[in-house]
Amino acid sequence: MSCTTTSLPFTISAASQARQLLRDDLSSANHADETFIEMAELIVSELVSNAFRHGRPSPQQTLELSWHLDESHLVVSVCDHGDFHPLQPLHPPREAEGGRGLGIIDALCDEWTVTHDHLGMRVTA
């Protein structure tokens, strides 16, 4: 599968749009393992949601989403135009409504990284 890159509107609905785009792509590539697709949707949703909540949009009011699937791994990357700051999973109290996104990423992914360049902050999982 080739690498797919797209711009999403910098809105709360970007996470839903990202899930659908990734699902459609994985399904059309005959990657029929529903559990894999659902985990991929969760990962992309958390990454895009975090970018929206904590990042900044591009001048065009977008963020960038890309993914690549090889024989054994899916790599998803989300870039916003925010400033770099170190990220680490939080351990929120049970009753907290948020703060679990990177913990989910950490639990589901073999590894994840945060980089910063001229475009902004990129989280890859």
VOGUMI-21131 format. One record per residue (C-alpha): residue number from 0; x, y, z; residue in three letters. Coordinates in nm, 2 decimals. Example, Ala and Ser with C-alpha at 12.3 -4.5 7.8 and 13.67 -1.06 7.14 Angstrom:
2
{bakol=0, east=1.23, north=-0.45, up=0.78, baba=Ala} .
{bakol=1, east=1.37, north=-0.11, up=0.71, baba=Ser} .
! end
This chain:
125
{bakol=0, east=0.00, north=0.00, up=0.00, baba=Met} .
{bakol=1, east=0.13, north=0.35, up=-0.08, baba=Ser} .
{bakol=2, east=0.15, north=0.63, up=0.17, baba=Cys} .
{bakol=3, east=-0.17, north=0.83, up=0.20, baba=Thr} .
{bakol=4, east=-0.15, north=1.20, up=0.31, baba=Thr} .
{bakol=5, east=-0.45, north=1.43, up=0.34, baba=Thr} .
{bakol=6, east=-0.54, north=1.76, up=0.50, baba=Ser} .
{bakol=7, east=-0.83, north=1.77, up=0.74, baba=Leu} .
{bakol=8, east=-1.03, north=2.07, up=0.86, baba=Pro} .
{bakol=9, east=-0.91, north=2.19, up=1.20, baba=Phe} .
{bakol=10, east=-1.25, north=2.11, up=1.36, baba=Thr} .
{bakol=11, east=-1.37, north=1.86, up=1.62, baba=Ile} .
{bakol=12, east=-1.53, north=1.66, up=1.33, baba=Ser} .
{bakol=13, east=-1.18, north=1.59, up=1.19, baba=Ala} .
{bakol=14, east=-1.14, north=1.28, up=1.41, baba=Ala} .
{bakol=15, east=-1.46, north=1.13, up=1.26, baba=Ser} .
{bakol=16, east=-1.35, north=1.21, up=0.91, baba=Gln} .
{bakol=17, east=-1.00, north=1.06, up=0.98, baba=Ala} .
{bakol=18, east=-1.16, north=0.73, up=1.10, baba=Arg} .
{bakol=19, east=-1.38, north=0.70, up=0.79, baba=Gln} .
{bakol=20, east=-1.09, north=0.78, up=0.55, baba=Leu} .
{bakol=21, east=-0.86, north=0.52, up=0.72, baba=Leu} .
{bakol=22, east=-1.14, north=0.26, up=0.74, baba=Arg} .
{bakol=23, east=-1.22, north=0.30, up=0.37, baba=Asp} .
{bakol=24, east=-0.85, north=0.28, up=0.27, baba=Asp} .
{bakol=25, east=-0.78, north=-0.03, up=0.48, baba=Leu} .
{bakol=26, east=-1.10, north=-0.20, up=0.36, baba=Ser} .
{bakol=27, east=-1.03, north=-0.13, up=0.00, baba=Ser} .
{bakol=28, east=-0.68, north=-0.28, up=0.04, baba=Ala} .
{bakol=29, east=-0.85, north=-0.60, up=0.14, baba=Asn} .
{bakol=30, east=-0.73, north=-0.57, up=0.50, baba=His} .
{bakol=31, east=-1.04, north=-0.74, up=0.62, baba=Ala} .
{bakol=32, east=-0.94, north=-0.80, up=0.99, baba=Asp} .
{bakol=33, east=-1.21, north=-0.60, up=1.16, baba=Glu} .
{bakol=34, east=-1.03, north=-0.59, up=1.49, baba=Thr} .
{bakol=35, east=-0.72, north=-0.44, up=1.32, baba=Phe} .
{bakol=36, east=-0.93, north=-0.18, up=1.15, baba=Ile} .
{bakol=37, east=-1.11, north=-0.09, up=1.47, baba=Glu} .
{bakol=38, east=-0.78, north=-0.05, up=1.66, baba=Met} .
{bakol=39, east=-0.65, north=0.16, up=1.37, baba=Ala} .
{bakol=40, east=-0.96, north=0.38, up=1.39, baba=Glu} .
{bakol=41, east=-0.91, north=0.43, up=1.76, baba=Leu} .
{bakol=42, east=-0.55, north=0.53, up=1.72, baba=Ile} .
{bakol=43, east=-0.61, north=0.78, up=1.44, baba=Val} .
{bakol=44, east=-0.91, north=0.92, up=1.63, baba=Ser} .
{bakol=45, east=-0.69, north=0.98, up=1.94, baba=Glu} .
{bakol=46, east=-0.41, north=1.14, up=1.75, baba=Leu} .
{bakol=47, east=-0.64, north=1.37, up=1.55, baba=Val} .
{bakol=48, east=-0.84, north=1.46, up=1.86, baba=Ser} .
{bakol=49, east=-0.52, north=1.55, up=2.05, baba=Asn} .
{bakol=50, east=-0.40, north=1.76, up=1.77, baba=Ala} .
{bakol=51, east=-0.73, north=1.95, up=1.76, baba=Phe} .
{bakol=52, east=-0.74, north=2.00, up=2.14, baba=Arg} .
{bakol=53, east=-0.38, north=2.08, up=2.20, baba=His} .
{bakol=54, east=-0.23, north=2.20, up=1.87, baba=Gly} .
{bakol=55, east=-0.28, north=2.49, up=1.63, baba=Arg} .
{bakol=56, east=-0.41, north=2.48, up=1.27, baba=Pro} .
{bakol=57, east=-0.21, north=2.56, up=0.96, baba=Ser} .
{bakol=58, east=-0.27, north=2.90, up=0.80, baba=Pro} .
{bakol=59, east=-0.54, north=2.72, up=0.59, baba=Gln} .
{bakol=60, east=-0.71, north=2.60, up=0.91, baba=Gln} .
{bakol=61, east=-0.61, north=2.24, up=0.86, baba=Thr} .
{bakol=62, east=-0.40, north=1.96, up=1.01, baba=Leu} .
{bakol=63, east=-0.22, north=1.69, up=0.82, baba=Glu} .
{bakol=64, east=-0.29, north=1.32, up=0.85, baba=Leu} .
{bakol=65, east=-0.09, north=1.04, up=0.68, baba=Ser} .
{bakol=66, east=-0.06, north=0.67, up=0.71, baba=Trp} .
{bakol=67, east=0.12, north=0.38, up=0.55, baba=His} .
{bakol=68, east=0.05, north=0.01, up=0.58, baba=Leu} .
{bakol=69, east=0.31, north=-0.25, up=0.50, baba=Asp} .
{bakol=70, east=0.29, north=-0.63, up=0.55, baba=Glu} .
{bakol=71, east=0.29, north=-0.61, up=0.92, baba=Ser} .
{bakol=72, east=0.26, north=-0.25, up=1.05, baba=His} .
{bakol=73, east=0.04, north=0.05, up=1.01, baba=Leu} .
{bakol=74, east=0.21, north=0.38, up=1.08, baba=Val} .
{bakol=75, east=-0.01, north=0.69, up=1.14, baba=Val} .
{bakol=76, east=0.12, north=1.04, up=1.16, baba=Ser} .
{bakol=77, east=-0.07, north=1.36, up=1.25, baba=Val} .
{bakol=78, east=0.09, north=1.71, up=1.22, baba=Cys} .
{bakol=79, east=-0.05, north=2.04, up=1.35, baba=Asp} .
{bakol=80, east=0.12, north=2.38, up=1.35, baba=His} .
{bakol=81, east=0.16, north=2.40, up=1.73, baba=Gly} .
{bakol=82, east=0.48, north=2.45, up=1.92, baba=Asp} .
{bakol=83, east=0.68, north=2.15, up=2.04, baba=Phe} .
{bakol=84, east=0.63, north=2.03, up=2.39, baba=His} .
{bakol=85, east=0.72, north=1.69, up=2.53, baba=Pro} .
{bakol=86, east=0.43, north=1.45, up=2.56, baba=Leu} .
{bakol=87, east=0.38, north=1.16, up=2.79, baba=Gln} .
{bakol=88, east=0.07, north=0.96, up=2.89, baba=Pro} .
{bakol=89, east=-0.12, north=1.09, up=3.18, baba=Leu} .
{bakol=90, east=-0.28, north=0.88, up=3.46, baba=His} .
{bakol=91, east=-0.60, north=1.06, up=3.52, baba=Pro} .
{bakol=92, east=-0.84, north=0.96, up=3.80, baba=Pro} .
{bakol=93, east=-1.12, north=0.72, up=3.70, baba=Arg} .
{bakol=94, east=-1.38, north=0.99, up=3.71, baba=Glu} .
{bakol=95, east=-1.19, north=1.23, up=3.47, baba=Ala} .
{bakol=96, east=-1.35, north=1.28, up=3.13, baba=Glu} .
{bakol=97, east=-1.02, north=1.32, up=2.94, baba=Gly} .
{bakol=98, east=-0.65, north=1.27, up=2.96, baba=Gly} .
{bakol=99, east=-0.64, north=0.91, up=2.84, baba=Arg} .
{bakol=100, east=-0.55, north=0.96, up=2.47, baba=Gly} .
{bakol=101, east=-0.17, north=0.91, up=2.48, baba=Leu} .
{bakol=102, east=-0.22, north=0.62, up=2.73, baba=Gly} .
{bakol=103, east=-0.44, north=0.45, up=2.47, baba=Ile} .
{bakol=104, east=-0.18, north=0.52, up=2.20, baba=Ile} .
{bakol=105, east=0.10, north=0.38, up=2.43, baba=Asp} .
{bakol=106, east=-0.10, north=0.07, up=2.50, baba=Ala} .
{bakol=107, east=-0.20, north=-0.01, up=2.14, baba=Leu} .
{bakol=108, east=0.12, north=0.09, up=1.95, baba=Cys} .
{bakol=109, east=0.46, north=-0.07, up=1.94, baba=Asp} .
{bakol=110, east=0.61, north=0.27, up=1.96, baba=Glu} .
{bakol=111, east=0.52, north=0.64, up=1.91, baba=Trp} .
{bakol=112, east=0.73, north=0.95, up=1.86, baba=Thr} .
{bakol=113, east=0.69, north=1.33, up=1.87, baba=Val} .
{bakol=114, east=0.89, north=1.55, up=1.64, baba=Thr} .
{bakol=115, east=0.89, north=1.92, up=1.56, baba=His} .
{bakol=116, east=0.99, north=2.08, up=1.23, baba=Asp} .
{bakol=117, east=0.91, north=2.39, up=1.03, baba=His} .
{bakol=118, east=0.55, north=2.27, up=0.99, baba=Leu} .
{bakol=119, east=0.49, north=2.22, up=1.36, baba=Gly} .
{bakol=120, east=0.45, north=1.92, up=1.59, baba=Met} .
{bakol=121, east=0.41, north=1.57, up=1.45, baba=Arg} .
{bakol=122, east=0.30, north=1.26, up=1.65, baba=Val} .
{bakol=123, east=0.36, north=0.93, up=1.48, baba=Thr} .
{bakol=124, east=0.24, north=0.59, up=1.60, baba=Ala} .
! end
